[in-house]
Amino acid sequence: MIFCFDTHYRKGYAKTSVVGFKNWNSSEPSIETSNYLYQFSNYESGAFYKRELPCLLSIINKIKLEPAKDILIIDGYVLLSDKGKLGLGGYLYHELQCEFPIIGVAKNDFFSLHKLKKLIYRGKSKKPLYVTSLGYDLQGASEKILSMHGEFRMPTMLKLVDKNSRK
């Protein structure tokens, strides 16, 4: 199964949503669920993972993941530099004992990262998505994100998990 995660913050709580689907080109989810956290860290520049990682782990604890079968996609970066500085996805990868491939899909560029990210263009968009990964070949991860359902910049499942986290 492929799982996409996103978190949205409101005053007093964070809502993390997950959408699971069976095939890269699926147009409909097999699983949709959300979780609320009422205690989380404040945003800390350069350490976003401290705020977001507990949110991701809280919902991961509610779904049944299968090592060597499931792939996780996050909204953001897995790596932040070509020297291997971890982003949110990298911390998640290690927290999960490196048992699950993590693919990060970001909408904005991170300028200290050059070789360990791929820029992909979906649909007719002139703006790229930025793909990073651990536990999954970067070229292959980029191709999988390109193959996801949807004719626009953001794949259907990533748009859906974003919408679910905001409502």
N, C-alpha and C positions, 0 to 999 in steps of 0.2 A: 504494500500500500504506500502511497505517496501522501504525505501530510504537509499542508501549508499552515503557517502560524503568523498571527499578527496581534499586536497589543495597541490599545488606544487608552489614553489617560484622560480622566475627567477629574473634576474637583472631588477628592475623597475616595476615588477608587480607580483601579485599572481593570480593563476588560480585555482578556486574551481569548481569541477565537482560533479554532482549528477547523480545517476542511480536509477531509481525506477522500482520495479517489484511487481507482485501481490502475488506470492507464494514463500515460502522459497526455494523450489527446482527449481525455474524458471531458464531456461538456456538463456533466452533472456529478455532484459529490455523492459518495457513499456514506459519509459521516460528516455531520456539522455539530459542533458544540462550542460552548463558551464557558468561561470561568471568571469570577470576580475576585480581586484581591483588594482589601481595604487598608492594608499596611504595606507600604513599599518605600524604597529609598528615594530621596530626592535626586533629581538629575545632577550628575557630576560630570563635567566636561572631561573627555578623555577616558571615562570609565562608565559608559552607557550600560554596559553589561551588568553592573551592580544593581541597576534599577530593573532591567528587563528580564534577566535570567531567572529570578524567582517566579516571575509571571509565567514564563514558558514552562518551567519545571512543575508548577502547580497544575497546569492543564495536561502535561505529559503524564503525570501521575494518575490522571483520570481515564486515559485511553490505554489500550493494550498494544504496546509496540512489540514487534518481532525482530530481534537482531538478525542481520544478514538478509532481511526481506524488505524492511521499511526504509524509506528515504524521507528526510525532513527538509523542508524549504522554509527559510526565514526571510522576513522583510528586513534586509540589511546586509552587512558584511560578515563574512567568516574570518577573513584576514584583513589587516589594516596596513600592512607594509610588505614589501618584497623580502624583508628579513624575517617574516613570519609572525609579526606582532598580531596577537589574537584580537578579533572583533567578537561581537556577540555570538555568532555562530561557532567560532573557535572555542569559546568558553563552554558553549553547550555541547560541542563534540567531546570535549574532555570530561565534562560533568557526566556524560552518558557513557563513559569508559571507552570511547572511540568505537562503539558498537554500531553506530548508525551514521551513514553518510549525511553530511549537512551541506546544503546548497544555499548560498545567500544570493538574493536578488535585490539590488538597490536601485533606486530611481535617480540618485545623485552621485556624482563622482567623488572619490576619496583620493586626493592628489598625492599621497605618499605611497600609493600602490600602483605599480605599472605592469610588472610581468606576471603577477599572480591573480589577475582579473581579466575577464573577457568582456568586451563590449558587444552587445547584440542589438540588432534593429529588427523589431517586429512590425508587421503590417506596413503601413505607409509612414510610420513615424520617423522623423528626422532626429529624435532624441533617443539615445541608447538606453538600455538597461545594463547594469554592471553585475556580472556574475562572478562569484568566488565559491570555493568549495574545499572541504576536507573529507577524505574518505571516498571521494568520487573524482574521477578524472575531470579536470577543468574543461577541456574541449568537449568531452561527452556531456557534462552538465550543461554547458552552453547550448549544445544541440538539443538536449531534452527541453530546456526552457523555450527555445525557438519552436519546438514541435507541439507545445501545449496548445490546447483549444483557444480560439479567439482570434479575431482579425486585427486587433488593435495592439498598441504597445504593451499593455498589461494583459497577460493571459487571463482567461475567464476565472479560473480557480483563485488566482491571486487577487483579482478584483472582488470576488465573493468573500474571501476571508477578511479583506480590508473593510468591506461593507458591514459584515457581521460584527466586527470588533467596534465599529462606530455606532451601531444602532442600539 
